[in-house]
Amino acid sequence: MELAMASAIGILTAAGIYLLLRARSFDVILGLTLLSYATNLLIFSGGRLVAGKPPVLHDGVAALPANYTDPLPQALVLTAIVITFAMTAVSIVVAIRSRADNHSDHVDGSRAEREFQRSEQRRHADAREAAHAAPTAGSAAPVDEARSPERDA
């Protein structure tokens, strides 16, 4: 049970951080949500993972830690769920307003998105040129007449 919980927390954290590092507002909101789920699971697992045990003391059952689960992590997770819902609602409203103002859902605005697109286009063009210029192993490289050195001279 602990291995499954630790794996789930790790996967949710990794996916949340990956999405937070993206440049789109929806990805950032989704990443924050996944991180909050991972945090809730971490808090919940801090109170001993015991299935089928009540969090409240009952008459006739000894008040030993083995007979009960800790109710504090459950209360903290319920509180965190409410806070996460409010934080997500505010984030969505801010993202909608940002999109309306910038005409883009890029986190840094439309100017940053245009610069990012230009840099990606340059990077792809450079990669294409490098791929055309590099000869393949074991065969002669085809000569592109439009780019031949004799033509440039």
BAMAR-202249 format. One record per residue: y, z, x of N, C-alpha, C in turn. Coordinates in steps of 0.02 Angstrom, whole numbers, padded with zeros to 5 digits, always signed. Example, Ala and Ser with C-alpha at 12.3 -4.5 7.8 and 13.67 -1.06 7.14 Angstrom:
! BAMAR-202249
-00284+00390+00660-00225+00390+00615-00165+00390+00660;-00112+00354+00642-00053+00357+00684+00002+00394+00645;
//
This chain:
! BAMAR-202249
-00060+00000+00041+00000+00000+00000+00063+00000+00044;+00062+00040+00097+00120+00044+00140+00133-00022+00177;+00078-00056+00197+00085-00120+00231+00115-00173+00184;+00093-00173+00123+00121-00221+00074+00195-00207+00061;+00212-00143+00055+00282-00125+00043+00326-00142+00103;+00301-00127+00163+00339-00144+00223+00348-00219+00231;+00296-00257+00215+00300-00330+00219+00351-00357+00168;+00349-00330+00108+00396-00352+00056+00468-00337+00076;+00479-00277+00104+00546-00259+00126+00569-00305+00182;+00525-00319+00229+00542-00364+00285+00557-00435+00262;+00517-00461+00217+00528-00529+00192+00593-00534+00152;+00605-00485+00109+00668-00485+00070+00729-00479+00116;+00724-00437+00167+00780-00429+00213+00792-00493+00252;+00740-00524+00277+00748-00586+00315+00777-00641+00272;+00752-00649+00211+00778-00700+00166+00850-00686+00147;+00867-00622+00136+00935-00604+00118+00984-00617+00175;+00965-00601+00236+01009-00615+00293+01017-00689+00304;+00962-00727+00297+00967-00800+00303+01016-00828+00252;+01011-00807+00190+01055-00832+00139+01127-00809+00148;+01137-00749+00175+01205-00725+00188+01240-00768+00241;+01202-00796+00287+01231-00835+00341+01245-00907+00321;+01226-00926+00260+01241-00993+00236+01315-00997+00216;+01341-01056+00208+01413-01064+00196+01430-01078+00123;+01384-01066+00077+01396-01077+00007+01399-01011-00031;+01442-01006-00079+01452-00942-00114+01390-00921-00153;+01354-00968-00184+01295-00949-00221+01242-00921-00174;+01234-00951-00116+01185-00926-00067+01203-00856-00044;+01267-00843-00034+01289-00777-00013+01274-00725-00067;+01288-00742-00130+01274-00696-00185+01199-00683-00191;+01159-00735-00185+01087-00727-00188+01062-00685-00129;+01091-00695-00070+01072-00655-00011+01089-00581-00020;+01147-00567-00048+01165-00497-00062+01117-00466-00112;+01097-00505-00162+01049-00479-00212+00982-00463-00180;+00957-00508-00137+00893-00496-00103+00898-00435-00057;+00954-00428-00023+00962-00368+00020+00964-00304-00021;+00994-00307-00080+00994-00247-00122+00924-00230-00147;+00884-00282-00162+00814-00270-00182+00776-00237-00124;+00787-00262-00064+00753-00233-00005+00774-00161+00005;+00838-00147-00005+00863-00078+00002+00832-00033-00051;+00827-00057-00113+00795-00018-00166+00722-00002-00149;+00686-00051-00124+00617-00038-00105+00612+00012-00047;+00659+00007-00001+00659+00054+00056+00672+00125+00032;+00721+00133-00012+00735+00200-00040+00675+00226-00079;+00645+00181-00120+00588+00202-00161+00529+00221-00118;+00517+00185-00063+00460+00201-00020+00473+00264+00021;+00535+00286+00025+00550+00348+00061+00525+00410+00024;+00509+00404-00039+00486+00461-00078+00411+00464-00086;+00374+00444-00035+00300+00443-00036+00275+00396-00090;+00237+00348-00071+00208+00300-00118+00145+00329-00148;+00151+00358-00207+00095+00389-00242+00093+00360-00312;+00037+00333-00331+00030+00303-00397+00000+00353-00446;+00025+00354-00507-00003+00395-00560+00015+00468-00559;+00064+00487-00518+00085+00557-00516+00152+00565-00552;+00161+00618-00591+00224+00627-00627+00279+00652-00580;+00342+00634-00595+00398+00660-00555+00425+00726-00581;+00396+00752-00635+00422+00813-00667+00367+00866-00666;+00387+00929-00655+00339+00985-00654+00313+00998-00725;+00248+01011-00730+00216+01026-00794+00181+01094-00791;+00173+01126-00849+00136+01189-00851+00062+01177-00839;+00031+01220-00803-00041+01216-00792-00059+01176-00730;-00012+01143-00698-00025+01104-00638+00012+01139-00581;-00023+01149-00526+00007+01184-00469+00066+01144-00442;+00119+01178-00422+00180+01146-00397+00172+01129-00323;+00124+01086-00308+00111+01064-00239+00136+00992-00231;+00160+00974-00172+00183+00905-00162+00130+00852-00175;+00066+00870-00169+00013+00821-00182+00005+00805-00256;+00030+00848-00300+00023+00837-00372+00082+00801-00404;+00135+00791-00367+00196+00761-00396+00225+00710-00348;+00266+00666-00375+00306+00621-00333+00377+00648-00330;+00413+00626-00280+00481+00649-00272+00526+00611-00321;+00561+00645-00366+00603+00609-00415+00670+00585-00387;+00690+00611-00330+00755+00591-00302+00760+00517-00285;+00710+00487-00250+00715+00416-00236+00717+00373-00300;+00681+00395-00351+00683+00357-00414+00752+00359-00445;+00784+00416-00443+00852+00422-00470+00901+00381-00428;+00892+00382-00362+00937+00343-00319+00928+00268-00330;+00867+00246-00341+00855+00175-00353+00885+00154-00420;+00879+00195-00471+00910+00179-00536+00986+00173-00529;+01016+00218-00491+01088+00214-00479+01105+00152-00439;+01065+00136-00390+01078+00076-00349+01071+00013-00389;+01026+00011-00438+01019-00048-00480+01082-00059-00521;+01111-00007-00547+01174-00013-00586+01230-00036-00541;+01235-00008-00482+01288-00027-00435+01279-00100-00414;+01217-00121-00401+01203-00190-00382+01222-00239-00437;+01208-00221-00499+01227-00264-00555+01303-00273-00557;+01340-00219-00550+01413-00223-00551+01439-00263-00491;+01410-00253-00432+01431-00289-00373+01417-00364-00381;+01360-00381-00409+01344-00451-00419+01391-00484-00469;+01408-00448-00522+01454-00475-00572+01523-00488-00541;+01547-00441-00501+01612-00451-00469+01609-00509-00419;+01555-00514-00381+01547-00568-00333+01546-00636-00367;+01514-00640-00424+01512-00704-00461+01581-00722-00486;+01618-00674-00511+01686-00688-00535+01730-00711-00477;+01725-00679-00420+01765-00699-00361+01744-00769-00338;+01679-00784-00339+01656-00851-00318+01680-00905-00366;+01680-00891-00431+01704-00939-00480+01779-00952-00470;+01816-00899-00458+01889-00907-00447+01902-00945-00382;+01864-00931-00330+01872-00966-00267+01857-01040-00275;+01805-01055-00313+01788-01126-00324+01844-01161-00364;+01873-01126-00412+01926-01156-00451+01988-01168-00408;+02003-01121-00363+02063-01129-00321+02053-01180-00265;+01994-01181-00234+01982-01223-00175+01948-01289-00191;+01925-01298-00253+01887-01358-00273+01825-01366-00230;+01796-01311-00209+01736-01312-00167+01703-01244-00172;+01637-01243-00163+01602-01179-00163+01586-01156-00092;+01617-01189-00043+01609-01168+00027+01644-01101+00036;+01614-01056+00074+01641-00989+00080+01711-00988+00111;+01723-01031+00160+01787-01032+00194+01837-01080+00163;+01822-01111+00108+01869-01156+00075+01854-01229+00089;+01892-01273+00058+01878-01345+00062+01894-01373+00131;+01945-01347+00166+01962-01373+00232+01905-01359+00281;+01878-01299+00279+01822-01283+00323+01761-01325+00307;+01751-01339+00242+01694-01381+00223+01702-01451+00250;+01763-01480+00246+01775-01546+00272+01764-01548+00348;+01788-01497+00384+01777-01494+00456+01703-01488+00472;+01667-01449+00433+01595-01442+00444+01560-01508+00433;+01578-01544+00380+01547-01609+00366+01562-01659+00421;+01625-01660+00446+01642-01705+00501+01602-01689+00564;+01595-01625+00580+01558-01606+00641+01484-01624+00632;+01457-01616+00572+01387-01635+00560+01378-01711+00565;+01426-01749+00540+01422-01822+00545+01425-01844+00618;+01469-01812+00658+01473-01828+00729+01407-01811+00764;+01379-01753+00747+01317-01732+00779+01260-01780+00762;+01257-01801+00699+01205-01849+00680+01215-01916+00713;+01278-01939+00717+01292-02003+00750+01273-02000+00824;+01289-01945+00857+01271-01937+00928+01195-01936+00936;+01160-01904+00890+01087-01902+00894+01057-01971+00883;+01086-02010+00837+01062-02078+00826+01073-02121+00887;+01133-02115+00918+01147-02154+00978+01101-02135+01035;+01088-02071+01042+01042-02048+01095+00972-02073+01082;+00951-02075+01019+00884-02100+01002+00878-02175+01016;+00932-02213+01003+00930-02285+01016+00934-02299+01091;+00969-02257+01128+00978-02268+01200+00917-02248+01240;+00879-02199+01217+00821-02175+01255+00762-02223+01244;+00733-02248+01299+00674-02292+01291+00613-02250+01274;+00568-02279+01236+00507-02244+01218+00458-02248+01276;+00414-02199+01283+00367-02197+01338+00314-02252+01330;+00304-02292+01383+00252-02342+01382+00272-02409+01353;+00331-02416+01329+00352-02481+01302+00424-02493+01322;+00441-02556+01323+00509-02575+01341+00555-02562+01282;+00614-02539+01297+00661-02524+01244+00690-02589+01217;+00695-02595+01152+00725-02656+01124+00800-02658+01140;+00823-02717+01155+00892-02726+01174+00931-02743+01111;+00980-02704+01097+01023-02716+01039+01080-02760+01063;+01085-02820+01037+01135-02867+01061+01206-02843+01046;+01214-02807+00993+01281-02783+00976+01304-02730+01025;+01258-02696+01059+01275-02643+01106+01256-02660+01178;+01242-02722+01192+01220-02739+01260+01276-02730+01310;+01260-02709+01372+01311-02698+01423+01348-02762+01441;+01314-02820+01437+01347-02882+01455+01404-02897+01406;+01392-02879+01344+01442-02893+01292+01503-02848+01299;+01493-02785+01323+01549-02739+01331+01593-02758+01391;+01565-02793+01440+01602-02809+01502+01653-02863+01492;
//
